Amino acid sequence: MDIEIIREICQKLTGTTEDIKWEHDLVFSVGTKMYCVVGLDQNPTSASFKVLDEEFEEMSNKPGFKPAPYVAKYKWVLIDDITRMKKSEWEKYIQQSYNLVQEKLSVKLRKQLGIIS
């Protein structure tokens, strides 16, 4: 697992944009709302993403995971090393995070982004 695989997964999702925030984080967003953040200047590479409310406690207590700083109240978790998860797990959790975030966007914005018709 590396940053490029995470980037590929995210870029397949409709309306995704990416940029660098806070000088060292690669941020994937939909409609200006973040759904995945990857640390660029770290070894090992860490990442954060949003999970279901009912998954948050369990995910936060898994080895290598913890509540994400600053956004844990929104049910975001931080994984300390992106290689802890397989590509299939990344696909699942990135898709889920994307879905949770884009569902909160206005219908008008989701139409503009091509998420709904």
MIMAR-788623 format. One line per 5 residues: number of its first residue (from 1); their letters; for each residue x, y, z of N, C-alpha, C, O. Coordinates in pm, 1 decimal, always signed. Atoms other than C-alpha are relative to their C-alpha. Layout:
REM MIMAR-788623
NUM = A = X Y Z X Y Z X Y Z X Y Z | ... .
***
This chain:
REM MIMAR-788623
1 = MDIEI = +84.9 -118.6 +0.0 +0.0 +0.0 +0.0 +88.5 +123.6 +0.0 +185.2 +133.3 +75.6 | -70.7 -127.1 -1.5 +123.6 +345.0 -85.3 -96.7 +113.0 -34.5 -213.6 +90.1 -65.7 | +84.2 -117.4 +24.2 -6.0 +696.4 -137.6 -61.8 -4.4 -138.9 -176.6 +36.6 -156.0 | +52.3 +3.0 +137.0 -47.7 +640.9 -511.8 -123.5 -89.3 -11.9 -214.9 -57.6 -88.0 | +118.1 +87.2 +4.2 -293.4 +355.6 -455.6 -118.7 +70.4 +63.9 -230.3 +62.9 +12.5 .
6 = IREIC = +108.5 -77.2 -62.6 -497.5 +571.4 -217.6 -47.1 +108.0 -96.2 -167.4 +130.1 -109.8 | +35.4 -104.3 +97.4 -488.0 +850.6 -477.5 -86.1 -58.6 -112.7 -186.5 +1.1 -151.5 | +77.4 +65.6 +106.7 -612.5 +610.5 -748.9 -142.0 -31.1 +45.9 -237.7 -8.3 -28.0 | +132.7 +33.4 -53.0 -900.9 +494.3 -529.3 -84.4 +126.4 +9.2 -200.0 +127.2 -33.3 | +74.0 -125.1 -18.7 -1002.6 +851.8 -446.6 -37.0 +65.0 -132.8 -148.2 +115.4 -148.2 .
11 = QKLTG = +25.8 -67.3 +127.5 -973.2 +983.4 -802.9 -112.1 -66.1 -80.0 -167.6 -3.8 -170.5 | +110.0 +67.7 +68.4 -1229.0 +726.6 -920.1 -136.6 +47.4 +48.9 -238.1 +20.9 -15.5 | +126.2 -42.2 -60.4 -1494.9 +885.2 -698.7 -43.5 +135.2 -57.2 +33.9 +231.0 -58.2 | +54.6 -117.4 +69.0 -1714.8 +1144.3 -871.4 +13.5 +126.8 +83.3 -20.7 +129.2 +201.5 | -8.5 -131.0 -63.8 -1642.4 +1507.0 -787.8 +117.9 +16.9 +94.5 +127.1 +117.5 +164.9 .
16 = TTEDI = -114.9 -8.5 -91.4 -1320.0 +1435.6 -599.9 +100.5 +104.7 -47.4 +132.2 +114.7 -166.0 | -111.4 -91.2 +23.6 -1059.7 +1708.3 -574.9 +109.3 -35.5 +100.0 +83.5 -96.5 +203.8 | -109.1 +22.3 -94.3 -719.5 +1689.7 -414.0 +84.7 +125.1 +8.4 +102.3 +196.2 -90.5 | -91.4 -110.7 -18.6 -491.6 +1951.7 -269.5 +85.6 -24.7 +123.9 +62.6 -118.4 +200.4 | -88.3 +6.7 -116.0 -220.4 +2005.7 -12.6 -49.1 +103.4 +101.3 -64.8 +221.0 +68.5 .
21 = KWEHD = +40.9 -90.3 -108.3 -334.1 +2154.7 +319.3 +101.3 -11.9 +113.0 +166.3 -115.1 +129.3 | -87.1 -2.7 -117.8 -133.7 +2250.4 +626.3 +144.2 -36.8 -35.4 +218.7 -88.1 +48.1 | -136.1 +15.2 +52.8 +184.2 +2225.1 +414.1 +49.6 -143.5 -15.7 +150.9 -165.3 -82.2 | -52.7 +136.6 +9.7 +218.4 +1846.2 +447.8 -106.7 -108.5 -2.0 -76.1 -224.8 +24.2 | +106.6 +99.4 +7.3 -119.9 +1673.8 +408.0 -65.3 +2.0 -137.7 -104.0 +107.6 -188.0 .
26 = LVFSV = +71.9 +15.8 +125.9 -268.7 +1542.6 +84.6 -145.8 -25.3 +35.6 -178.4 -124.5 +100.9 | +140.4 +2.9 -40.5 -642.2 +1604.5 +117.3 -88.9 -27.9 -120.1 -79.5 +39.0 -223.0 | +98.5 +33.0 +102.1 -916.2 +1443.5 -90.1 -135.5 +47.6 +50.3 -175.6 +18.6 +163.1 | +127.2 -61.7 -38.1 -1248.9 +1626.8 -88.3 -104.6 -22.5 -106.5 -73.7 -52.6 -221.9 | +111.9 -4.0 +93.0 -1589.2 +1623.5 -246.9 -83.9 +121.3 +40.1 -126.0 +133.6 +155.1 .
31 = GTKMY = +75.1 -121.7 -30.7 -1771.9 +1955.6 -272.2 +63.2 +81.3 +110.7 -9.1 +135.5 +194.3 | -82.2 -71.4 -98.7 -1497.3 +2119.0 -58.4 +1.6 -65.9 +137.7 +61.7 -10.9 +230.0 | +0.8 +70.8 -128.5 -1559.4 +1868.5 +224.7 +98.4 -116.5 -6.1 +91.6 -199.8 -96.4 | -101.5 +105.0 -3.0 -1269.2 +1641.8 +317.1 -61.6 -137.2 +29.6 -156.7 -149.0 +106.8 | +39.6 +135.4 -36.4 -1313.4 +1265.7 +319.5 +119.0 -92.6 +22.3 +102.0 -203.4 +73.2 .
36 = CVVGL = -120.8 +79.4 -25.6 -953.0 +1137.4 +330.0 +119.2 +95.3 +3.7 +133.8 +182.4 -82.1 | -118.7 -83.6 -16.0 -629.9 +1297.7 +451.3 +120.2 -92.2 +20.0 +118.5 -179.8 +106.4 | -120.2 +82.9 -6.7 -285.7 +1143.3 +397.5 +119.4 +89.0 +33.2 +142.0 +191.5 -31.1 | -120.5 -73.5 -37.9 +29.8 +1265.1 +569.6 +111.4 -25.2 -100.2 +141.7 -140.5 -130.7 | -101.8 +15.0 +103.7 +303.9 +1329.7 +314.3 +142.3 -10.0 +53.7 +224.6 -81.6 -3.3 .
41 = DQNPT = -137.3 -6.8 -49.6 +612.7 +1395.2 +523.5 +21.1 -90.0 +120.9 +85.5 -49.9 +217.9 | -9.0 +89.3 -113.9 +589.3 +1095.3 +752.9 +49.1 -136.8 -43.7 +26.6 -180.2 -156.7 | -39.8 +137.9 +24.1 +745.0 +754.8 +776.4 -16.7 -76.2 +131.1 +59.6 -52.8 +224.9 | +90.5 +42.8 +106.1 +541.6 +546.8 +810.7 -106.0 +106.8 -31.0 -126.7 +200.6 +46.0 | +103.8 -92.5 +44.9 +266.8 +729.0 +621.8 -129.4 -27.1 +74.5 -174.7 -141.4 +81.0 .
46 = SASFK = +128.1 +13.3 -70.0 -50.4 +792.4 +822.5 -112.1 +57.0 -86.8 -86.8 +127.5 -184.5 | +116.4 -51.9 +72.3 -402.1 +870.0 +700.3 -119.4 +6.2 +94.1 -125.3 -65.2 +194.2 | +123.4 -14.3 -77.0 -739.4 +976.6 +837.8 -118.5 -7.1 -93.6 -110.2 +33.0 -209.7 | +123.7 +8.1 +77.0 -1092.7 +909.8 +719.1 -117.7 -12.7 +94.8 -102.0 -46.7 +212.0 | +124.3 +3.4 -77.4 -1451.9 +921.6 +838.7 -56.1 -142.5 -1.1 -49.4 -211.7 -102.7 .
51 = VLDEE = +62.4 +132.1 -9.4 -1626.3 +603.6 +961.7 -142.5 +15.6 +51.5 -182.2 +122.4 +98.1 | +136.2 +0.6 -53.4 -1979.8 +511.6 +1057.5 +2.9 +21.5 +150.7 +96.4 -21.7 +218.2 | +6.9 -24.6 -144.0 -2085.5 +624.1 +1404.6 +19.1 -128.6 +79.2 +91.7 -131.5 +178.6 | -4.5 +126.6 -73.8 -2128.3 +261.9 +1512.1 +135.0 -72.0 -13.2 +162.2 -164.4 +63.4 | -132.8 +59.5 +17.5 -1777.1 +170.0 +1387.5 +109.9 +76.0 +74.3 +217.8 +22.2 +99.2 .
56 = FEEMS = -104.0 -89.1 -49.8 -1591.3 +458.9 +1546.3 +74.7 -55.5 +121.7 +197.8 -57.6 +122.0 | -64.3 +48.6 -122.0 -1522.4 +311.1 +1890.2 +86.4 -122.8 -27.1 +200.1 -131.6 +19.1 | -75.8 +121.8 +31.8 -1415.6 -27.4 +1756.2 +124.3 +32.0 -83.0 +233.2 -17.2 -53.5 | -114.0 -35.9 +85.4 -1193.6 +122.6 +1484.6 +106.8 +74.8 +80.0 +226.2 +52.2 +60.9 | -93.8 -80.1 -79.5 -1035.7 +365.4 +1732.5 +85.3 -85.7 +92.3 +193.9 -44.1 +132.9 .
61 = NKPGF = -70.7 +87.6 -92.0 -927.8 +73.3 +1950.1 +78.2 -111.6 -68.4 +142.9 -192.0 -1.1 | -78.7 +99.6 +72.5 -776.0 -143.7 +1677.2 +148.0 +38.8 +4.4 +180.4 +157.4 +11.5 | -141.9 -33.4 +1.5 -396.2 -170.0 +1675.8 +34.2 +92.8 -117.9 -3.4 +66.6 -232.1 | -40.8 -94.3 +103.7 -249.8 +124.7 +1484.4 -101.1 +109.1 -29.5 -73.5 +198.8 -109.2 | +104.4 -99.8 +21.8 -571.9 +327.6 +1495.8 -20.5 +82.0 +126.6 +9.3 +37.1 +237.2 .
66 = KPAPY = +42.1 -82.7 -112.4 -685.6 +612.9 +1716.4 -96.6 +105.6 -53.5 -103.1 +127.5 -174.4 | +83.4 -110.8 +46.9 -940.1 +894.3 +1704.2 +88.7 +105.4 -65.5 +195.1 +138.4 -13.2 | -79.7 -97.9 +74.0 -814.6 +1149.4 +1452.2 +0.8 +134.4 +73.3 -105.0 +184.1 +112.2 | -7.8 -130.6 -65.4 -687.8 +1473.6 +1609.9 -86.3 +103.6 -72.7 -90.4 +107.6 -195.6 | +83.1 -111.7 +46.8 -924.3 +1770.4 +1566.8 -133.6 -41.0 -61.1 -227.4 +38.7 -59.3 .
71 = VAKYK = +124.8 +38.0 +67.8 -1195.0 +1570.6 +1383.9 -63.7 -127.2 +55.9 -157.9 -180.2 -3.0 | +56.4 +121.7 -60.0 -1264.7 +1273.0 +1612.0 -147.7 +18.2 +34.1 -225.5 -76.9 +26.2 | +141.1 -22.9 -34.8 -1592.3 +1435.7 +1718.6 -92.1 -20.7 -120.1 -213.1 -37.3 -104.3 | +77.4 +26.9 +121.8 -1703.7 +1389.2 +1356.9 +16.8 -144.7 -46.2 -19.7 -179.4 -158.6 | -18.6 +144.4 +23.5 -1613.0 +1016.4 +1374.7 +106.9 -27.9 -106.1 +87.8 -110.7 -195.2 .
76 = WVLID = -116.8 +24.9 +84.1 -1278.3 +1033.2 +1195.6 +101.5 -79.8 +79.9 +120.5 -56.0 +199.2 | -107.0 +77.7 -62.1 -1004.8 +781.3 +1271.5 +131.0 +25.8 -73.9 +132.1 +65.3 -190.5 | -133.9 -13.5 +55.9 -630.2 +797.3 +1212.2 +66.9 -136.8 +4.9 +68.2 -202.5 +109.0 | -80.2 +121.5 +4.0 -428.0 +496.9 +1100.5 +146.0 +44.2 -7.4 +181.8 +127.8 -90.3 | -137.9 -47.6 -11.4 -60.5 +532.5 +1191.0 +91.3 -45.6 -113.3 +200.2 +8.9 -131.6 .
81 = DITRM = -80.5 +52.9 +110.2 +66.8 +334.0 +891.4 -95.2 -56.2 -104.9 -166.6 -153.1 -79.1 | +98.2 +41.2 +101.9 -127.4 +297.1 +567.2 +19.7 -143.2 -46.3 -70.9 -199.9 -107.5 | -22.5 +139.1 +41.1 +29.8 -45.8 +506.7 -69.7 -99.7 +92.1 -68.9 -219.5 +64.1 | +73.9 +89.9 -91.0 -173.4 -188.8 +798.1 -127.5 -55.2 -64.4 -179.3 -158.4 -21.6 | +122.7 +45.9 +66.2 -473.9 -221.1 +565.0 +32.3 -41.8 -142.6 +120.2 +14.6 -207.8 .
86 = KKSEW = -13.2 +46.6 +137.7 -502.4 -410.9 +237.9 -74.8 +96.0 -93.0 -156.7 +176.7 -49.1 | +66.1 -85.9 +99.2 -612.9 -240.0 -82.3 -151.8 -14.1 +7.6 -222.9 +85.9 -2.2 | +145.6 +20.3 -7.0 -960.7 -394.8 -50.6 -61.2 +72.9 +119.9 -172.7 +124.3 +111.0 | +49.4 -72.8 -117.3 -999.5 -244.8 +297.0 +1.4 +150.1 -26.8 -92.0 +221.1 +10.5 | -5.5 -141.9 +35.9 -887.0 +95.1 +169.8 -115.3 +35.9 -92.7 -179.0 +139.8 -75.4 .
91 = EKYIQ = +111.8 -27.1 +92.2 -1141.1 +73.2 -112.6 -130.5 +10.8 +77.6 -210.6 +100.8 +52.3 | +123.5 -1.4 -79.7 -1416.8 -4.7 +138.1 -9.8 +128.2 +83.5 -111.2 +197.8 +79.3 | +9.1 -113.3 -92.5 -1330.1 +267.2 +389.6 +5.6 +135.2 -69.6 -57.0 +230.2 -22.6 | +1.8 -126.1 +75.1 -1253.8 +540.1 +135.5 -137.2 +21.6 -62.4 -191.2 +132.0 -55.7 | +134.4 -11.8 +58.2 -1582.6 +470.1 -45.4 -101.7 +38.4 +108.0 -187.0 +124.6 +86.7 .
96 = QSYNL = +93.5 -28.2 -109.3 -1767.3 +472.6 +285.4 +16.6 +143.9 +49.9 -82.8 +213.4 +71.1 | -24.4 -136.5 -45.2 -1602.8 +797.8 +399.3 -54.3 +100.6 -101.5 -120.5 +197.8 -65.0 | +51.9 -83.9 +109.0 -1680.4 +957.6 +61.9 -153.3 +7.1 +6.8 -211.5 +115.4 -0.2 | +146.6 +3.5 -5.8 -2044.7 +844.9 +88.1 -53.4 +79.4 +118.4 -149.2 +155.4 +104.2 | +45.1 -72.2 -119.3 -2082.1 +979.3 +441.9 +11.3 +150.6 -18.4 -75.9 +225.5 +25.7 .
101 = VQEKL = -21.6 -143.2 +19.8 -1943.2 +1317.4 +339.4 -91.1 +55.1 -109.7 -155.1 +158.4 -90.1 | +79.8 -55.2 +109.8 -2120.8 +1360.6 +5.4 -149.9 -0.3 +31.1 -224.0 +82.0 -22.7 | +141.9 +2.0 -38.2 -2457.5 +1267.5 +160.2 -41.0 +125.5 +75.5 -159.2 +159.9 +79.0 | +27.6 -123.2 -75.4 -2430.2 +1584.8 +371.3 -1.3 +123.8 -89.5 -42.5 +231.3 -46.0 | +0.7 -112.4 +93.3 -2387.5 +1806.3 +63.8 -142.7 +28.2 -45.0 -228.6 -59.8 -40.3 .
106 = SVKLR = +132.9 -35.3 +49.4 -2687.7 +1991.6 -73.6 -29.9 -77.8 -128.6 +61.4 -118.7 -200.3 | +42.0 +68.4 +122.1 -2886.0 +1826.1 -351.6 +51.2 +77.0 -121.3 +97.7 +17.4 -218.5 | -47.1 -83.5 +110.8 -2796.5 +2119.2 -577.3 +148.2 -24.1 -27.4 +188.0 -40.6 -142.7 | -143.7 +21.2 +17.8 -2423.7 +2071.9 -518.6 +28.7 -141.8 -50.0 +114.5 -160.5 -136.3 | -21.7 +138.0 +47.8 -2443.3 +1693.5 -563.7 -36.7 -11.9 -147.4 +28.0 -86.3 -221.2 .
111 = KQLGI = +34.3 +0.2 +143.5 -2616.5 +1753.0 -898.1 +109.4 +67.8 -81.1 +148.6 +17.4 -186.3 | -107.2 -71.4 +69.5 -2350.1 +2005.8 -1001.1 +125.2 -85.3 -13.2 +195.0 -78.3 -114.3 | -118.3 +85.1 +0.3 -2078.2 +1755.8 -914.1 -20.9 -128.1 -80.5 +74.2 -202.1 -105.4 | +29.4 +120.8 +75.5 -2252.8 +1480.7 -1110.7 -16.8 -124.3 +84.5 -12.3 -236.2 +33.4 | +18.8 +113.7 -89.4 -2308.0 +1262.3 -805.5 -139.4 -57.6 -13.9 -159.0 -179.0 -11.3 .
116 = IS = +138.2 +43.2 +26.6 -2682.1 +1251.1 -860.9 -49.0 +71.7 -125.4 +4.2 +175.8 -164.0 | +51.9 -63.3 +122.0 -2883.8 +1329.3 -1170.2 -134.1 +66.1 +24.8 -192.2 +124.2 -66.9 .
***
